[in-house]
Amino acid sequence: MTPYGKTAQTAIAAVSRLAEVYNPGQRVRLNSAEIAENRHLPQPVVAKVLTILSQAGLVQGSPGPGGGYWLARAPDAISLYDVVELFERQEQNLSCPFGPNYCGQGPQCPMHDDMLRFRESLISYLKSTTFARFLTAAATSIQPHRKRSAKQRQKRQ
């Protein structure tokens, strides 16, 4: 449901999972396989994303058995924008749906002002929304969608 590519979405999913288990009193560590399994994502992509997030200082990690990743800052100190900007170009100029030489070369296209407002609104939302939002989800026991086995589906029917 985000207007961003799979890598940015995977990064949001990984950080949101780390936010769900965040405990300021102890470092709850999750490795890339645990995050990938919980979020139904490919483990190699999660591992790559965690490396980039670590290099950016948003997560920290420790290698080896018993290692894993944890948030480098509290969830309320990390915005969605902090994560997205690592994986998506936040250009000042949008590409015009009427073609590369339409807007800026003459009259603006019919969508120009709407697209600018949308972009500004989205960036504002990303900057003002922190991963603390996922602490609430974990506290209220909202569980991620899990695929049910055939037996589980039959029981429910």
N, C-alpha and C positions, 0 to 999 in steps of 0.2 A: 504493500500500500504506500510505499514511498516513491517519490519521483527519481530515485537514485538507482545506480547499478547494483549488481549482486554483491560486489566487494564491500561497498558502503553499508548495504543491508546486513551483510555478515558481521561487519564490525559493530554495528548497533546491537545486533543479537548477542554477540560475545560480551560486550561491555554491559548490556542489560542483565545477562546471566551473572556476571561477576557482581553487579549491584545487588541482585537478589540475595546473594549469600554474604554480602558485605557485613562485617562485624568489626567495629572499631577496637574492640578488646582483643581480638585475635585475627591472625591472617588466615582466612579460609582460602585455600589454594585449590584451583581447578586447572587441570591440564586441558590441552586442546581437544583431546578425545572426549573428555567428560562434557565439555561445552558443546562440541559437535553433536554428541548423542542427545543431549537435552534439547537442543534446538533443531535437530534433524537437518544438520548441515554437513557438507563434506569436510572431514578432518583436515586434509592438507590446506584447504582454503582458510579454515579457522586458524591453523598454525601460522600461516603467512600473515594474516591480519593481526594476530597477537604480537608478532615480531614488530610490525610497523607501529602498533599502539605502544609497545614497550619503548621503541626508539623515540617516540614522541613524548614519552614521560607520562602517559595516561594509565598504563598498567606497569607492574613490576613482575618479574618472574625469577624463578630459580630452577636450574636444570636438574636432571637426574631423577632417580626414584624418590618419591615423596615430594617432588618439585611441583611447580605449577605457576599459575598467574593469579594476581590479586590486583585490586584497584590501587593506584598510587595515591589517589586522593579520595576523599569522601564522595559518595554519589551526588550529593548536592553541589559539589564543586566541579563537576564535569557535565558540560552541556552536550546535547545532541550535535550541535554545531562543531564542538571540539573534535568529535569523531568524524563527522561527515567531511569536514574540510580537508582531512588527510587523504581522502579517497576520491573526492569530486572537486572539479574546478569550479570555484565560485566566481565566475567571470562577471565583470561589471556590465558587459554587453551581452544581451541575449541574441541568439540567432533568430532572424525574422522568418516566420513560416511562409512568407511570400517570396523568399529568396534572399541571397546574401547582399544584394545591392538595392533592396527596396527601401527599408528604413534607413534614415541617415543620408540618403541621396536625394530625397525629395519629400513629399508628404509621408507621414507615418502610416503604416498599415492599419487596418481597422482593429487589429488585436493588440497593437503596441501598448497602449496605456493599461489595458487589462493584464497583459503579461507582466509588465513592470510591477503592478500592484500585487499580483500573485507572487512573484519572486520576492518582493520586499516582505510580504506577509509570511512566506515560508521561512525566510532567513530569520525574521524576528521570532517566529515560533521555535526554530532550532536553537537560537541563542538563549531563549528564556526557559526552555524546557531542560531540566537536568535529569540525570539518571536516578535521582531520589524518588522519582515517580515509580520506579520498579521496586523500591522497598515496600511501598504500599501494596503493590500487587502480590509480593511474596508474603506479606503479613496477613493478607486476607485470603490466603491459600488459593489464589487463582493459579491454576495449573495450566501449563501449555498444552495445546492439542496433541494428543497421542493417538497413534493409529491403533485401533482395536483389532484383536485377533478374531478369527471367524467364530470361535467359541464364545468370546465376550459379546459379539454382536448378537448371537443366538440367544444368550441369556437375557439380554435387554429386550428382546422381542417377545 
